[in-house]
Amino acid sequence: GDPDGFCTGIQSIIDDSKYQPFFQNFADYTARIFSLASTYKVKLEGNFITIALAMKICEGISIRLDPHIGMVQGCIPWLFKAQLRHGVNISDYLWNTHNVKKSDVKNLTIS
């Protein structure tokens, strides 16, 4: 395998996601990650594959039921909980790329 080539490809996806809403391009990013793993012979964690496919299925069902659903807004509680648990900062990313307003999370409760 070529982990360096894979990492370069992942960096490209990260760079792209800074200028494009991540969740609206999730299918493209996931396909690119799978392609990179195949090209560079890098094994992906099974849980990542399972979660990526489950998210895409949930997104498809949600959009089918309500084409105007706000996927990012619905995920905000879980994203902030993960942010707190893992010490990563996604807040600025959400504010800047997904038009999430701080007032949208003013009364947010995380259990």
Salt bridges, closest charged atoms under 4 A:
ASP15 OD1 - LYS18 NZ 3.87
ASP16 OD2 - ARG32 NH1 2.86
ASP28 OD2 - ARG32 NH1 3.75
GLU59 OE1 - LYS56 NZ 2.38
